[in-house]
Amino acid sequence: MNRNQWLVVLFGGILVLLSLAATMWWSAGIIAILTGVAWKQFDTRGRRPDNPVVRSVTCKQCGAVGEPHWAKCAKCGAADWK
């Protein structure tokens, strides 16, 4: 169980216990179901991570391949990307 799932169980459990203490049975049942749904949504096992596509750029002076967020070319030091 990850951190977000622990938080969902903690707060959902507290709300369910408070509802049961106030004898609000339907409310406790609905909150328990919603807690279970939220717990399942925060489950990260089996999901692929989001891998953004990093486009590469080339230096105008030497033709070296770099990344668009680099300030200067690693090979020649120019700041011109195309």
C-alpha positions in Angstrom: 0.0 0.0 0.0 1.4 3.4 -0.9 1.1 6.7 1.0 -2.0 7.9 -0.8 -3.8 4.7 -0.1 -2.9 4.9 3.6 -4.3 8.5 3.7 -7.5 7.4 2.0 -8.0 4.5 4.4 -7.2 6.7 7.4 -9.6 9.5 6.6 -12.3 7.2 5.2 -12.0 5.0 8.3 -12.4 8.1 10.6 -15.5 9.2 8.7 -17.0 5.7 8.8 -16.4 5.5 12.5 -17.9 8.9 13.1 -20.9 8.0 11.0 -21.4 4.7 12.9 -21.1 6.6 16.3 -23.9 8.9 15.1 -25.9 5.8 14.1 -26.0 6.9 10.4 -25.8 3.4 8.9 -26.5 4.4 5.3 -23.9 7.2 5.4 -21.3 4.9 6.9 -21.9 2.3 4.1 -21.7 4.9 1.3 -18.5 6.4 2.8 -17.0 2.9 3.1 -17.8 2.2 -0.6 -16.4 5.5 -1.7 -13.3 4.8 0.4 -12.8 1.5 -1.3 -13.2 3.1 -4.8 -10.7 5.8 -3.9 -8.3 3.2 -2.5 -8.5 1.3 -5.8 -7.9 4.4 -7.9 -4.7 5.2 -6.0 -3.3 1.7 -6.6 -0.2 2.1 -8.8 0.7 -1.5 -9.2 0.4 -2.7 -12.8 0.2 0.8 -14.3 2.9 2.0 -16.7 4.7 5.2 -15.7 4.1 8.3 -17.8 7.2 8.6 -20.0 7.1 11.9 -21.9 8.6 11.9 -25.3 11.8 14.0 -25.3 12.5 15.5 -28.7 16.1 16.0 -29.6 17.5 19.1 -31.4 20.7 19.6 -33.3 23.3 22.3 -32.9 23.4 24.7 -35.9 27.2 25.0 -35.7 28.6 21.5 -35.2 25.5 19.3 -35.7 25.7 17.6 -32.3 22.5 16.2 -30.9 21.1 17.8 -27.7 18.0 18.4 -25.8 15.9 21.6 -26.2 16.2 22.6 -22.5 20.0 22.7 -22.6 21.4 26.2 -22.6 24.5 25.4 -24.6 25.8 22.7 -26.9 27.9 20.2 -25.0 30.3 19.8 -27.9 31.1 23.3 -29.1 29.4 25.6 -26.5 27.1 27.4 -29.0 23.5 28.4 -28.0 21.9 27.9 -31.4 19.6 24.9 -31.7 17.5 23.9 -34.7 
